[in-house]
Amino acid sequence: MRYAIVVAGGRGSRMGSDIPKQFLLLGREPVLMHTLRKWYALCETCVLVLPKDQQQVWKELCAEYRFDVPHRIADGGETRFHSVRSGLLALEVDSGLVAIHDGVRPLVSTETIERCFEAAEADGAAVPVMPLIESLRKLNKDGSSRAVPRSEYVMVQTPQTFDLALIHRAYEQPYRTEFTDDASVYEAAYPGRCPATVAGNQENIKLTDPVDMEIARLLLERR
């Protein structure tokens, strides 16, 4: 069985908006509605993780836009780690595959999602990645920097997808500040193991600032 957890806890500060970024309009409806639609036909159950103080607003938006894609709501936590843990508990299942996705990545492709599920089924864990096109430099503590080969690095996207039993156990460990995504939690729990990498899609950007929103609007219109 396939499941999804969509994590949406942004406040919109870098958007320069009082409205949480997942609730901003993208085309004819809020960003988060575009994201949740992606999962309707691809998984058995979708859990949306939202801060408690945003849940009533979300319910009102669903009524206003007549949004009826089935999903459960779980309470967001202090950090993304705690929010994902909450989402896993809300699934109330312990076997299958689970994709964990950012609520503000509304343009993930079906093909990316399928690649992640297939690789996680084979290897236990999978993350979508994209090659770097910019040059990279490493900053040193003394203020100097040096060039590093970009061919050795990739950009990581979501959904990060896992065998459900494995990621459940991984999220039982105590929180650490170095847990920046689900893959880092997985690797800490299972030393020596790493997720398979699969091709992401270029449009699968994380909406963080106003420029990202403009790009997403253009990409949505093109679709």
Secondary structure, DSSP 8 states (H G I E B T S, - for coil): -EEEEEE-----GGGT-SS-GGGSEETTEEHHHHHHHTTTTT-SEEEEEE-HHHHHHHHHHHHHTT-----EEEE--SSHHHHHHHHHHHH---SSEEEEEETT-TT--HHHHHHHHHHHHHHSEEEEEEE--S-EEEE-TTS-EEEE-GGG-EEE-S-EEEEHHHHHHHTTS---TT--SHHHHHHHHSTT---EEEE--TT-----SHHHHHHHHHHHHH-
